[in-house]
């Protein structure tokens, strides 16, 4: 099972968050990454960053230590 840890309409920020988690050894998945094709690239729909439920608390700590808002 996966859990969402962050949302953003900014693809660069999402890439940064993915890198933060990867550096901590936490694999992540960007959900809704291809929605921009449907929305015309206007950035109206946030993309969600998810991790395995077992790594949720660790991912939240990593994001908090980096000063990043999380769910």
N, C-alpha and C positions, 0 to 999 in steps of 0.2 A: 504494500500500500504506500502511496506517496502523499506528501503534505506540502502545501504551498507555504513558502517562507517569505516571499516578496512579490510585489507587482510593480510594473513600471511601463510607461509608454515610450521610454527612452531606451533604444537598443544598445547604446554605448554603456549606459549604466548597468543594464542586464549583463552585458559581456564582462564588466568589472566584477559584478557579484558572482558570476559563474567562476571567474578566475580566483576570487577570494576563497570560495568554497573548494575549488580544485586544489589550491595550495594547502588547504587544511585536510586534504584527502577525502573530501566529501563530493561524490558525484551528484550532479544536478541535471535537471531537465527543464528547458524553457517550453512552456505550454503556450499555445495560441500564437506561435511565432509566425505563422503564415496568414494570420487574419488580415494583415495589411493588404494582401491581394484582393480581399473582399471589400475592404473599407476604402480603397483608393489611396492608401498611404498617408492618410490624414492624422494618424496617431490617436484616434478616438478610443480605441480599445486597448486596455493594458495587457501586457504579456505577463504571464505568471511564471515564477521560478519555484520549482518543486524539488524536494529531496525525499529520500526514503524515510518513512515514519520513524524507523529506528535511529536515524541521525538528525531528527528534527531539533532537539535541544542543543546538540553540538553546533548545528548550522546557525541557530539563533544566536548562540554565544559568539561565533565567528563574526556574524554581521554586526552584532552590538559592539564588539571590540573595535570594529572598523568605523563605528559611528554611523552605520547604515540603519535606516528604519526597517523593521521586519514585522511579520505577522505573528 
